[in-house]
């Protein structure tokens, strides 16, 4: 196997602190953009990718003694970056599932309080008052869609108007409601 002495020397610890710090900075600058792009390809979020890139580069530095020079430094860092991102995604999906379960518990009927029911009731009443202020053709579509939970096709059949008209009235009605708030 070909050893990569130049790559290995970048990671070796030196007794001279300023030289070691310079090499760490050099390593960080050389690989920051590349590691960021790898992380971004996995998480699709700029800020999260920056955080992951920093974590990955720190991990590379802290585990530098494991780099034996059997492959290029680029390959070694790429492998660490890829594995770190995959691990992160696994953990975040597990966390997301737990969060979803907790939200379902929060929305459980038995968890509602008298205060929350009053607030919801007041908000619904205010919304109904605003709906009455809309022209009837818009209010009717919004009422059927949101309160009666009818599909657009069902509204089309009930009001005997075209589907495109139902969509337009729903859109315009929501926009008018938004302007009222």
Backbone bond lengths (Angstrom), bond angles and torsions (degrees), N, CA, C in turn:
res aa  C-N    CA-C-N  psi(-1)  N-CA   C-N-CA  omega(-1)  CA-C   N-CA-C  phi
1 X - - - 1.449 - - 1.523 109.90 -
2 X 1.303 113.75 145.63 1.459 119.69 178.09 1.520 108.18 -85.27
3 X 1.327 116.18 128.83 1.466 119.07 176.77 1.511 108.59 -93.47
4 X 1.269 116.17 150.63 1.462 122.47 -177.68 1.522 108.00 -110.84
5 X 1.320 115.85 83.98 1.465 121.54 -176.11 1.527 112.40 -61.25
6 X 1.343 117.13 -38.77 1.469 119.52 -178.42 1.526 109.91 -64.24
7 X 1.334 115.97 -42.89 1.461 119.56 178.30 1.516 110.83 -65.04
8 X 1.312 115.63 -43.37 1.462 120.41 -177.25 1.524 111.13 -64.39
9 X 1.326 115.66 -38.10 1.465 118.79 -178.91 1.523 111.77 -65.52
10 X 1.317 117.49 -27.78 1.462 120.26 177.41 1.523 111.44 -63.62
11 X 1.320 116.45 -32.20 1.457 120.33 -175.10 1.518 114.09 -95.93
12 X 1.304 118.28 -12.70 1.456 120.19 -177.54 1.520 110.93 -67.63
13 X 1.303 114.70 142.18 1.465 120.78 179.35 1.520 109.21 -82.89
14 X 1.303 114.60 134.48 1.456 120.12 177.80 1.516 108.84 -113.80
15 X 1.322 115.48 155.90 1.459 119.12 178.53 1.527 111.01 -75.84
16 X 1.324 117.60 -26.23 1.454 121.82 179.07 1.534 109.04 -76.66
17 X 1.320 117.26 110.84 1.464 123.16 -173.74 1.529 112.01 -61.18
18 X 1.326 119.47 -44.28 1.463 121.83 -176.41 1.527 110.78 -67.03
19 X 1.322 117.38 -36.12 1.458 120.86 177.70 1.523 109.94 -67.65
20 X 1.325 116.47 -42.87 1.458 122.19 179.24 1.530 110.24 -62.03
21 X 1.314 117.43 -43.68 1.454 122.50 178.87 1.523 110.97 -63.06
22 X 1.311 116.64 -39.34 1.468 121.63 178.05 1.536 110.35 -62.68
23 X 1.324 116.59 -42.29 1.462 120.65 -179.52 1.526 111.47 -68.41
24 X 1.318 116.51 -36.50 1.469 120.12 177.04 1.522 109.46 -63.40
25 X 1.318 116.26 -45.39 1.459 121.18 178.85 1.525 110.39 -61.74
26 X 1.323 116.23 -42.45 1.465 121.50 179.57 1.528 110.55 -61.71
27 X 1.317 116.18 -45.03 1.468 121.44 178.16 1.527 110.37 -61.08
28 X 1.314 116.59 -45.54 1.462 122.06 -178.60 1.527 110.36 -61.08
29 X 1.327 116.40 -47.06 1.465 120.87 -178.69 1.527 111.28 -65.58
30 X 1.328 117.02 -40.53 1.463 120.98 -178.79 1.517 113.25 -64.32
31 X 1.308 117.02 -38.75 1.457 120.45 -171.19 1.524 115.32 -109.40
32 X 1.318 117.51 -4.48 1.457 120.89 -176.10 1.530 111.93 -57.77
33 X 1.309 117.91 -51.40 1.465 122.15 -177.25 1.531 111.56 -65.21
34 X 1.318 116.27 -41.57 1.465 120.51 -179.64 1.529 111.16 -64.53
35 X 1.329 116.58 -45.63 1.459 121.08 -179.57 1.533 109.91 -67.36
36 X 1.322 116.66 -37.52 1.464 120.74 177.09 1.533 110.30 -60.08
37 X 1.325 117.61 -45.12 1.470 121.06 179.88 1.527 111.51 -63.58
38 X 1.317 116.52 -38.25 1.468 119.80 177.50 1.528 109.35 -62.97
39 X 1.321 116.11 -48.43 1.468 120.52 -179.31 1.528 110.65 -62.18
40 X 1.318 116.89 -42.33 1.462 121.37 -179.93 1.527 111.17 -62.02
41 X 1.324 116.98 -35.66 1.466 119.63 179.04 1.521 111.56 -65.71
42 X 1.312 117.58 -23.78 1.466 121.02 179.10 1.524 112.70 -91.21
43 X 1.340 117.94 -44.67 1.469 119.95 -171.13 1.525 114.41 -99.41
44 X 1.323 118.44 -18.35 1.479 123.01 176.59 1.527 113.59 58.30
45 X 1.326 116.97 31.28 1.457 121.78 178.63 1.525 107.49 -140.91
46 X 1.335 117.14 121.24 1.464 121.42 -174.04 1.528 113.22 -58.35
47 X 1.327 116.43 -48.38 1.455 119.83 -176.10 1.526 111.85 -68.51
48 X 1.306 115.79 -41.02 1.449 120.48 178.29 1.529 110.60 -65.51
49 X 1.329 116.18 -38.42 1.468 120.58 178.42 1.530 110.90 -64.39
50 X 1.326 116.70 -37.60 1.475 119.77 176.54 1.520 110.81 -63.01
51 X 1.317 116.27 -45.07 1.468 120.26 178.66 1.524 111.08 -61.77
52 X 1.321 115.91 -45.08 1.458 119.51 179.91 1.525 111.22 -64.38
53 X 1.328 117.31 -40.01 1.463 120.50 179.54 1.528 110.34 -60.66
54 X 1.317 116.20 -42.16 1.465 119.94 178.24 1.527 110.37 -63.75
55 X 1.333 116.56 -45.56 1.467 120.25 178.55 1.526 111.15 -59.62
56 X 1.315 116.47 -42.34 1.464 121.72 -178.28 1.518 110.66 -64.26
57 X 1.326 116.65 -45.74 1.465 119.46 -179.58 1.524 111.35 -65.94
58 X 1.328 116.28 -35.71 1.464 119.00 175.76 1.535 110.24 -66.18
59 X 1.313 115.74 -41.18 1.458 120.59 178.53 1.535 109.98 -61.83
60 X 1.333 116.34 -41.53 1.472 120.36 178.16 1.526 110.57 -60.71
61 X 1.319 115.63 -43.72 1.461 118.55 -179.26 1.525 111.12 -67.20
62 X 1.321 116.87 -44.35 1.462 120.11 -176.43 1.531 112.89 -69.16
63 X 1.308 116.75 -25.45 1.469 120.29 179.50 1.529 111.28 -107.53
64 X 1.314 116.82 23.25 1.471 121.69 -174.94 1.524 113.34 -60.43
65 X 1.329 117.04 -26.19 1.471 119.16 -179.59 1.520 111.53 -69.20
66 X 1.334 117.51 -17.29 1.465 121.06 178.03 1.525 112.20 -78.84
67 X 1.327 116.78 -16.80 1.466 120.16 177.70 1.526 108.64 -74.65
68 X 1.325 115.51 114.32 1.473 121.04 -175.89 1.526 113.02 -98.90
69 X 1.317 117.65 -6.48 1.455 119.92 179.96 1.519 113.01 83.75
70 X 1.323 118.10 12.67 1.459 121.72 179.75 1.521 111.92 -76.65
71 X 1.303 116.85 -19.21 1.466 122.33 175.31 1.523 106.52 -134.95
72 X 1.315 116.81 176.82 1.462 118.77 179.80 1.524 109.34 -73.23
73 X 1.298 116.36 155.73 1.456 122.12 177.12 1.531 109.70 -60.18
74 X 1.328 115.66 -37.75 1.457 121.65 177.93 1.535 110.74 -57.95
75 X 1.324 117.54 -46.70 1.469 121.99 179.56 1.521 111.02 -64.96
76 X 1.316 116.19 -41.79 1.464 121.54 -179.24 1.531 110.61 -62.55
77 X 1.329 116.56 -46.69 1.464 121.42 179.99 1.528 110.12 -66.82
78 X 1.335 117.04 -39.37 1.460 120.35 178.25 1.527 110.44 -60.43
79 X 1.310 117.08 -44.11 1.458 121.30 -178.87 1.533 110.70 -63.78
80 X 1.323 116.15 -42.81 1.469 120.06 177.84 1.533 110.09 -63.35
81 X 1.330 116.58 -43.93 1.470 121.11 -179.55 1.520 111.01 -61.98
82 X 1.303 116.75 -47.14 1.464 121.10 -179.56 1.533 110.56 -60.90
83 X 1.315 116.55 -48.08 1.469 120.25 -178.83 1.528 111.63 -64.13
84 X 1.321 116.00 -40.04 1.464 120.38 179.54 1.534 110.16 -62.98
85 X 1.319 116.92 -43.50 1.475 120.84 179.70 1.525 111.25 -64.94
86 X 1.317 116.49 -42.23 1.464 120.22 179.01 1.529 109.85 -63.33
87 X 1.322 116.46 -44.03 1.470 120.00 177.18 1.525 111.17 -60.90
88 X 1.322 115.79 -42.67 1.458 120.15 179.31 1.531 110.63 -60.49
89 X 1.332 116.97 -45.70 1.461 120.41 -179.29 1.525 111.31 -64.17
90 X 1.312 116.94 -39.82 1.467 119.66 177.50 1.525 110.49 -59.96
91 X 1.313 116.21 -46.51 1.465 120.34 -179.37 1.520 111.03 -66.20
92 X 1.335 117.64 -40.27 1.457 119.46 -177.43 1.520 111.08 -70.03
93 X 1.339 118.88 -34.84 1.460 119.90 176.58 1.527 110.26 -66.15
94 X 1.309 117.00 -40.29 1.459 120.58 177.78 1.525 109.16 -62.57
95 X 1.319 116.38 -44.08 1.468 121.56 179.09 1.527 110.49 -64.09
96 X 1.352 116.94 -40.96 1.451 121.48 -179.23 1.528 110.32 -63.06
97 X 1.342 117.69 -39.80 1.451 121.05 177.87 1.524 110.92 -63.97
98 X 1.318 117.13 -42.16 1.458 120.42 178.60 1.518 110.30 -64.26
99 X 1.314 116.91 -41.19 1.452 121.24 179.25 1.522 109.99 -63.00
100 X 1.332 117.14 -43.18 1.453 121.68 179.08 1.530 110.39 -60.31
101 X 1.327 116.64 -43.34 1.460 120.21 179.01 1.522 110.57 -63.23
102 X 1.331 117.55 -39.90 1.461 120.80 179.94 1.525 111.13 -66.49
103 X 1.322 117.60 -36.16 1.454 120.92 178.63 1.523 109.69 -65.76
104 X 1.335 116.69 -39.96 1.464 119.28 177.43 1.531 110.81 -61.68
105 X 1.321 117.46 -39.68 1.464 120.32 177.09 1.520 110.55 -63.80
106 X 1.327 115.98 -39.55 1.456 121.49 -178.84 1.530 110.88 -63.69
107 X 1.333 116.08 -37.25 1.459 120.61 -178.03 1.526 113.34 -86.17
108 X 1.293 117.45 2.72 1.456 121.87 -178.71 1.535 110.01 -61.10
109 X 1.327 116.21 140.90 1.470 121.52 -178.93 1.517 111.34 -57.64
110 X 1.326 116.99 -38.31 1.455 120.68 -176.87 1.533 111.99 -70.19
111 X 1.327 116.84 -15.75 1.458 120.46 -178.89 1.533 111.88 -89.28
112 X 1.340 117.73 -8.56 1.454 118.99 -177.61 1.531 109.78 -71.52
113 X 1.316 113.48 148.10 1.464 119.75 -179.50 1.527 108.82 -110.69
114 X 1.301 118.21 161.74 1.473 120.00 177.40 1.537 111.32 -58.61
115 X 1.333 116.01 -36.74 1.463 119.72 -179.84 1.529 110.98 -64.33
116 X 1.348 116.12 -44.66 1.463 119.10 -179.04 1.524 111.04 -66.18
117 X 1.332 117.40 -34.95 1.463 120.75 177.94 1.527 111.06 -65.79
118 X 1.326 116.90 -38.27 1.471 121.09 178.37 1.525 110.18 -66.91
119 X 1.321 116.29 -43.60 1.466 120.24 178.85 1.524 110.35 -60.71
120 X 1.326 116.71 -46.07 1.463 120.73 179.64 1.528 110.61 -63.18
121 X 1.310 116.02 -41.44 1.468 120.61 178.89 1.522 110.97 -61.79
122 X 1.328 117.12 -44.25 1.468 121.59 178.90 1.524 111.48 -64.12
123 X 1.315 115.81 -42.21 1.467 119.83 178.93 1.524 110.76 -63.62
124 X 1.329 116.59 -41.67 1.466 120.34 178.62 1.528 111.12 -64.69
125 X 1.326 116.72 -40.53 1.462 120.51 179.09 1.525 110.62 -64.85
126 X 1.321 116.23 -41.89 1.468 119.95 177.74 1.524 110.30 -62.47
127 X 1.320 116.83 -41.09 1.462 121.15 178.82 1.529 110.51 -64.24
128 X 1.321 117.07 -41.91 1.475 119.98 178.47 1.531 110.92 -63.27
129 X 1.327 117.20 -38.87 1.476 120.47 177.15 1.520 110.69 -62.85
130 X 1.325 116.42 -42.93 1.471 120.13 178.31 1.529 110.09 -64.98
131 X 1.328 116.81 -37.27 1.461 121.77 179.69 1.529 110.64 -62.91
132 X 1.329 116.31 -38.22 1.473 120.59 179.17 1.527 111.71 -65.76
133 X 1.330 116.81 -25.10 1.461 120.98 179.83 1.526 112.37 -78.51
134 X 1.330 116.44 -16.80 1.469 120.17 178.62 1.524 110.31 -74.42
135 X 1.330 116.93 154.66 1.465 118.25 170.28 1.537 108.76 -57.03
136 X 1.319 117.10 142.09 1.462 121.92 -170.99 1.523 113.27 -56.70
137 X 1.336 117.95 -34.65 1.472 119.01 -177.70 1.524 111.54 -65.34
138 X 1.341 118.38 -29.62 1.465 121.23 178.32 1.532 110.86 -84.79
139 X 1.327 115.94 -43.17 1.455 120.46 -179.30 1.512 112.71 -62.03
140 X 1.325 115.74 -37.92 1.463 120.71 -179.52 1.532 111.41 -63.43
141 X 1.334 116.55 -44.50 1.469 120.84 179.97 1.527 110.29 -65.54
142 X 1.313 117.74 -43.36 1.464 120.90 179.32 1.525 110.47 -64.42
143 X 1.331 116.96 -42.44 1.462 121.08 179.88 1.536 110.37 -61.02
144 X 1.328 116.45 -47.26 1.468 120.02 -179.44 1.521 111.77 -64.54
145 X 1.315 116.61 -39.49 1.469 120.61 -175.46 1.531 111.92 -73.74
146 X 1.326 116.70 -47.23 1.465 119.71 -173.68 1.527 114.27 -92.57
147 X 1.310 117.51 -39.61 1.459 119.20 -175.79 1.528 112.38 -89.51
148 X 1.319 117.37 -39.15 1.465 121.42 178.64 1.530 111.70 -92.46
149 X 1.344 116.10 -5.65 1.471 123.97 177.34 1.526 112.50 53.32
150 X 1.323 115.41 43.23 1.465 121.45 176.60 1.530 108.60 -85.58
151 X 1.323 115.47 148.65 1.472 119.79 175.72 1.522 108.39 -78.13
152 X 1.311 116.52 165.47 1.463 120.54 178.87 1.529 110.45 -61.25
153 X 1.326 116.73 -37.92 1.474 121.10 178.72 1.534 110.84 -65.22
154 X 1.308 116.45 -40.62 1.462 120.17 179.11 1.529 110.71 -65.21
155 X 1.325 116.46 -40.00 1.470 120.70 177.94 1.522 109.78 -64.82
156 X 1.325 115.76 -40.41 1.468 121.14 178.17 1.534 109.98 -57.32
157 X 1.325 115.73 -47.08 1.463 120.22 -179.66 1.518 112.87 -67.96
158 X 1.311 116.53 -40.94 1.474 120.79 -177.14 1.524 111.18 -68.62
159 X 1.332 117.54 -43.13 1.470 120.41 -176.96 1.528 112.63 -90.10
160 X 1.334 115.91 -9.20 1.462 122.06 -179.88 1.528 111.77 56.62
161 X 1.344 114.72 48.92 1.460 122.23 174.72 1.523 108.01 -129.45
162 X 1.324 116.27 162.98 1.461 120.93 -178.34 1.526 110.63 -66.68
163 X 1.335 115.14 153.07 1.465 121.46 179.15 1.528 110.90 -60.40
164 X 1.330 116.29 -40.98 1.469 119.74 179.48 1.528 110.87 -62.42
165 X 1.319 116.76 -34.46 1.466 120.83 177.87 1.523 110.42 -68.11
166 X 1.341 115.98 -40.85 1.476 120.43 177.71 1.533 108.93 -59.41
167 X 1.338 116.96 -47.26 1.464 121.31 -179.11 1.527 111.17 -62.07
168 X 1.323 116.33 -42.92 1.466 120.58 -179.51 1.521 110.98 -63.68
169 X 1.332 116.21 -44.85 1.472 119.87 -179.43 1.530 110.99 -65.66
170 X 1.314 116.28 -39.01 1.462 120.17 177.86 1.530 110.10 -63.09
171 X 1.318 116.88 -45.87 1.464 121.49 179.73 1.532 111.00 -62.27
172 X 1.328 116.28 -49.41 1.473 120.24 -178.40 1.533 111.64 -65.72
173 X 1.321 116.11 -38.89 1.463 119.93 178.23 1.520 111.82 -62.91
174 X 1.331 116.35 -43.73 1.474 119.72 178.02 1.525 110.51 -63.68
175 X 1.322 116.43 -39.01 1.461 119.35 179.43 1.529 110.71 -65.00
176 X 1.347 116.99 -40.59 1.468 120.38 177.86 1.526 111.21 -64.20
177 X 1.345 116.36 -41.78 1.475 120.08 177.43 1.516 110.81 -61.66
178 X 1.304 116.08 -42.38 1.454 120.67 179.82 1.522 111.01 -60.74
179 X 1.321 116.73 -39.59 1.476 120.44 179.05 1.528 111.27 -67.97
180 X 1.339 117.51 -27.43 1.471 120.65 179.85 1.524 111.33 -73.10
181 X 1.316 117.86 -26.47 1.465 120.58 -177.11 1.484 111.76 -86.30
